[in-house]
Amino acid sequence: MAILSSPKKVDPPKSGFRLHAPQLWEWAVAAVVLLLFIWWKQPQQVPVIVYKAAQFCTAVYIAHLIDVVFFKPEEDEPRDIVLASKEIARAMVYGATVLGLTLGI
């Protein structure tokens, strides 16, 4: 077993706060373009899209809370079939939570 070293100290930037460009900015631009297109073609659908996006974000947050409560990470956890089945169970909890909340079940 390898001995883990402590993480390096990261010095704060010297020039103050810097905003880094998001890694998925292309998807954000595509989402805004699609939202503007829907607003142009059928403006009555924009509140529905915003509502569904809020539902999805809330469902993912609740799924994360459930994941933290039921699947607490262990430091000396073996990397074998038990871990793989645990990861599958976590994915099923996320999927079921998101589907349940977004479908209104």
C-alpha positions in Angstrom: 0.0 0.0 0.0 1.4 3.4 -1.0 1.8 6.0 1.6 -0.3 9.1 0.6 1.4 12.4 1.0 -0.4 15.4 2.2 -1.7 17.8 -0.5 0.5 20.7 -1.5 -0.4 24.1 -0.1 -1.9 26.3 -2.8 -1.1 30.0 -2.6 -3.9 32.4 -3.4 -3.4 34.4 -6.6 -1.4 37.6 -6.0 -3.5 39.8 -8.2 -6.7 39.2 -6.3 -9.7 37.1 -7.4 -9.6 35.7 -10.9 -12.5 34.1 -12.7 -11.5 31.1 -14.7 -13.4 30.3 -17.8 -15.7 27.3 -17.3 -14.6 24.1 -19.0 -18.0 23.5 -20.6 -18.7 27.0 -21.9 -19.7 25.6 -25.3 -22.6 23.8 -23.8 -23.6 26.9 -21.9 -23.6 28.9 -25.1 -25.6 26.2 -26.9 -28.2 26.2 -24.1 -28.6 30.0 -24.2 -28.9 29.9 -28.0 -31.6 27.2 -27.8 -33.4 29.1 -25.1 -33.4 32.2 -27.3 -34.7 30.2 -30.2 -37.5 28.8 -28.2 -38.3 32.3 -26.8 -38.4 33.6 -30.4 -40.7 30.7 -31.8 -42.9 30.0 -28.7 -42.4 32.4 -25.9 -45.1 30.8 -23.7 -42.8 27.7 -23.3 -39.9 29.6 -21.6 -41.4 29.5 -18.1 -42.0 25.7 -18.5 -38.3 25.2 -19.5 -37.1 27.3 -16.5 -39.4 25.3 -14.2 -38.2 22.0 -15.5 -34.6 23.1 -15.2 -35.2 24.1 -11.5 -36.9 20.7 -10.9 -33.9 18.9 -12.4 -31.4 20.9 -10.3 -33.4 20.3 -7.1 -33.6 16.5 -7.9 -29.8 16.3 -8.4 -29.2 18.1 -5.1 -31.5 15.8 -3.3 -29.9 12.8 -4.9 -26.5 14.0 -3.8 -27.8 14.4 -0.2 -29.2 10.8 -0.3 -25.9 9.6 -1.7 -23.9 11.2 1.1 -26.1 9.8 3.8 -26.3 6.2 2.5 -23.0 5.8 0.8 -20.4 7.3 3.1 -16.9 7.0 1.6 -14.6 4.8 3.5 -10.8 5.3 3.5 -9.7 1.7 3.4 -12.3 0.6 0.9 -11.2 -2.3 -1.3 -11.2 -1.8 -5.1 -13.1 -4.9 -6.2 -16.5 -6.1 -7.2 -18.1 -4.8 -4.0 -17.0 -1.3 -4.9 -18.3 -1.7 -8.4 -21.7 -2.9 -7.1 -21.8 0.1 -4.7 -21.1 2.5 -7.6 -24.0 0.9 -9.6 -26.3 1.3 -6.6 -25.3 4.9 -6.3 -26.0 5.5 -10.0 -29.4 3.9 -9.6 -30.3 6.1 -6.6 -29.3 9.2 -8.7 -31.4 8.0 -11.7 -34.4 7.1 -9.6 -34.4 10.3 -7.7 -34.0 12.5 -10.7 -36.7 10.6 -12.7 -39.0 10.6 -9.8 -38.8 14.3 -9.1 -38.8 15.5 -12.7 -41.8 13.2 -13.7 -43.7 14.2 -10.6 -44.0 10.8 -9.0 
